[in-house]
Amino acid sequence: MRKSKRIGILTGGGDCPGLNAVIRAIVKTAEHDYDIEVIGFLDGYEGLIENRYRNLDIKDVSGLLAEGGTILGTSNRADPFHFPVLQGEEYVFLDRSSQAIRNFESLGLDALMAIGGDGTMAASAGMVERGLNVVGVPKTIDNDLCGTDVTFGYDSALSIATEAIDRIHTTAQSHHRVMIIEVMGRYAGWIALGSGLAGGGDIILIPEIPYDIGAVADMVKTRNSLGKNFSIVVVGEGAKPIGGDIVVKRLIENSPDAIRLGGISHQIAAQLEGLINIECRVTILGHLLRGGAPSAHDRILATRFGMEALHMAARGDYNRMVALQKGEITSVPIEDVAGKTRLVTADHAWTRTAQSTGICLGVAEEQDLKEAFAEAATT
Ligand code: F6P
């Protein structure tokens, strides 16, 4: 007998801890509260375009809560409107959204649940415009999605980065070194600021405030003059110097968003060693932040998001993304979120906390932080 509804789910973009917990919550709620059938597309929108999927029932999600990664696979290259296809030796980007819609219809689906970050939400907004019923679920370690106070995956990344900083702290102390720890986060400084605060960073450099290397050197010198002969610098991968540029690690030719960041910490180490007489060492945490088991916070958040997404699909509340606002689960139109990035602001509580506790944010102490943010926004 056909179940009351049939929904498809996919996980898109970079993976993060908690994806499996969302999948589990969706399938469990579908079975427990309703009689809804769930199928999972493989490798994000690629699976919908190529009609690759698997059935998901309760036994498929057993034991998934604490598992990292995604059992469905993911892709950050599968935008249905700019889908990379190899022609000869080169990739061309084609609009495959009609194929995705044909597959959705031929599978008799009522709704698609898109679990992803900004790229997935932007693609989903396009699919909504083309008439697909979509429910979004916000994930990313970067925590840079608009409309929600937090994304799942972020808390886990923060914990991993904090633990790494703690470990680096002790060796920095022993060897009297400046240790520069680079974290992911793309153009947003949430991971750097959060882990810098939690890990006792002395200097935190975020993409939202172009840094003055002189101010960074002064902070290290001041600490030395106070007998603290080591310093911890936490830097977001998207940070850049005043008047300078971001460091691009590589360009992924078949990705609609080709830029991959990484390596600014080496530049900072070289610049800093020219200004201070202390050895500077670099640790780039990279994909370490995306792997492994979700934190307790992310397990609960992912489960709440998954449950609510299924309720929304069940009652036909489509084209919205589940969100957390002031501790409560709510939802926002996907179109309001698509193509936007939530950045750290000058008046955010964490920015003010960093400032009041004497952390150097890469600008001279006398410089107005609001101005630094404003200047960055115009460059
Ligand atoms: O968006 C998540 C993220 O991990 C970013 O922090 C990082 O810049 C990017 O993805 C890395 O992507 P990839 O896995 O393709 O190198």
Residues whose N, C-alpha, C, O or C-beta is under 5 A from the ligand:
A	BS01	F6P	G14 D142 M184 G185 R186 R260 L261
